[in-house]
Amino acid sequence: LFCLSSLRPTAFALETKMGDYSDPYFEGDEYVLRTYKFDYAKVTKFSNDVMWASACLPPCCFPCSAVEALCFGAANNRDSSNAMHLALTRDGIRFVFDKHPTACRLAMCDIGRTSKTVPFDKLTDCDVQEPAGTAVCCCVDNVLTAVTVDTASGREMVLRGLKDPFAFKSDVWGMKRGDGLSGVPDSVVATSMTRMEAKPKDVGGSWFAGGSAAGGPGMRAEEVSALLQKADKAVSLLTVIAENTKPRKVMGPTA
């Protein structure tokens, strides 16, 4: 149910509370702007349903798998859900899969902490997929909503189980556009999109109007005057050079 390989994690996503830093895991991190809580009960129940449906399907000749599910499965699914943390930071979307026990829950079977950040600059798509169909041969209904996060290199994250996926999507695109997060002061960060939008304001229409026409900083009047004087001198020099290099008519001897 959870896949985290080749730096492309698949996670069950979180419930967001606007303006609420509700996940204590990120407490004290000055770069975190907003955290998102998992719906642990829903994620764990879905994991358990899939686990038992898989164990009961024929061929029923895998006693080790059945024993593991009976003895450790529920606890492993619970700890796997509790180990996932999601936040928006100044750098991008950060997902952390914390250290937790697996398999027979011995120390040698623990999975270490992993973390991944998708920068807002690299983000190409963030969309919502509503649940439909079933899992495990039509035995378990798909009840978890998925939020997909893509970059130019492919799919980076699949966040399943978000109670309010559209709020998370709105936050992500707000950060991508440079709008920041509602209720979070100083959350606006510069991205490639905001820099592209700001470029015409800094250049177009600001030379002679001091930036007032385009809203940019513009150039001071004395800077414009100095540039015009240099341009006049360059034009005068080019004119002299052109006159001096003009071909002259050679007069031949007269008869």
VENPE-V232280 format. One record per residue. RES is the residue in one letter. SS is DSSP state (2 for helix, 1 for strand, 0 for the rest). PHI is phi in whole degrees, 0 to 359 (NA if undefined). NEAR is the number of other C-alpha atoms within 8 Angstrom. Layout:
RES&SS&PHI&NEAR  RES&SS&PHI&NEAR
//
This chain:
L&0&NA&3  F&0&238&7  C&1&234&7  L&1&222&8  S&1&218&6  S&0&54&5  L&0&59&7  R&1&233&9  P&1&283&13  T&1&246&10  A&1&229&11  F&1&272&15  A&0&274&15  L&1&244&15  E&1&266&12  T&1&261&12  K&0&239&8  M&0&299&6  G&0&76&9  D&0&247&8  Y&0&272&10  S&0&268&8  D&0&262&10  P&2&294&6  Y&2&301&5  F&2&265&8  E&0&299&6  G&0&93&4  D&0&274&6  E&0&289&5  Y&0&271&7  V&1&279&11  L&1&262&13  R&1&203&11  T&1&251&15  Y&1&225&14  K&1&270&12  F&1&283&15  D&0&273&12  Y&2&301&9  A&2&297&6  K&2&293&8  V&2&295&13  T&2&295&12  K&2&297&8  F&2&297&9  S&2&297&10  N&2&294&11  D&2&298&9  V&2&296&11  M&2&299&10  W&2&288&9  A&2&296&11  S&2&292&8  A&2&289&10  C&2&271&7  L&0&285&7  P&0&289&5  P&0&283&5  C&0&271&8  C&0&242&5  F&0&238&7  P&2&299&7  C&2&297&6  S&2&294&8  A&2&295&9  V&2&294&8  E&2&297&11  A&2&294&12  L&2&292&8  C&2&272&7  F&2&235&11  G&2&300&12  A&2&297&11  A&2&293&7  N&2&295&12  N&2&296&11  R&2&296&10  D&2&291&10  S&2&295&10  S&2&292&12  N&2&293&9  A&0&278&11  M&1&264&13  H&1&221&16  L&1&224&13  A&1&206&12  L&1&259&13  T&1&242&11  R&0&292&9  D&0&268&10  G&1&155&10  I&1&275&13  R&1&250&12  F&1&242&11  V&1&236&12  F&1&249&10  D&0&285&10  K&0&298&10  H&1&200&11  P&0&282&13  T&0&219&10  A&0&52&10  C&0&274&7  R&0&67&10  L&0&278&9  A&2&301&6  M&2&289&4  C&2&260&10  D&0&295&11  I&1&257&8  G&0&285&7  R&0&291&9  T&1&229&8  S&1&219&8  K&1&216&9  T&1&235&9  V&1&257&11  P&1&296&9  F&0&297&12  D&0&298&8  K&0&274&8  L&1&292&13  T&1&247&8  D&1&202&8  C&1&216&12  D&1&220&8  V&1&249&11  Q&1&243&8  E&0&282&7  P&0&292&9  A&0&199&7  G&0&76&7  T&1&228&10  A&1&239&10  V&0&57&9  C&0&54&6  C&0&67&8  C&0&269&8  V&1&230&11  D&1&289&9  N&0&282&9  V&0&243&8  L&0&259&10  T&0&287&13  A&1&243&16  V&1&246&15  T&1&260&14  V&1&237&13  D&1&238&13  T&1&234&11  A&0&297&7  S&0&276&5  G&1&135&6  R&1&279&10  E&1&259&12  M&1&216&11  V&1&232&14  L&1&258&13  R&1&254&12  G&0&98&15  L&0&291&16  K&0&288&9  D&0&234&8  P&2&295&12  F&2&289&7  A&2&292&8  F&2&297&9  K&2&300&12  S&2&297&8  D&2&298&10  V&2&298&12  W&2&290&9  G&2&297&11  M&2&291&14  K&2&297&12  R&2&283&10  G&0&89&12  D&0&278&8  G&0&81&13  L&0&249&13  S&0&296&7  G&0&83&6  V&0&243&10  P&0&293&6  D&0&57&5  S&0&264&10  V&0&281&9  V&0&237&8  A&0&280&7  T&0&238&11  S&2&299&7  M&2&294&10  T&2&290&10  R&2&292&9  M&2&294&8  E&2&289&8  A&2&279&8  K&2&301&8  P&2&298&9  K&2&291&13  D&2&280&13  V&2&247&10  G&0&293&8  G&0&76&10  S&0&251&18  W&0&293&11  F&0&258&10  A&0&255&9  G&0&65&12  G&0&89&16  S&0&292&10  A&0&290&9  A&0&249&11  G&0&85&9  G&0&268&11  P&0&290&9  G&0&69&13  M&0&238&11  R&0&289&7  A&2&298&8  E&2&292&6  E&2&292&8  V&2&296&11  S&2&298&8  A&2&296&8  L&2&295&8  L&2&293&8  Q&2&297&8  K&2&296&8  A&2&294&8  D&2&297&8  K&2&296&8  A&2&296&8  V&2&295&8  S&2&298&8  L&2&296&8  L&2&296&8  T&2&295&8  V&2&297&8  I&2&298&8  A&2&296&8  E&2&293&7  N&2&286&6  T&0&261&6  K&0&291&6  P&0&297&4  R&0&257&4  K&0&279&4  V&0&269&4  M&0&274&4  G&0&276&4  P&0&293&4  T&0&271&3  A&0&282&2
//
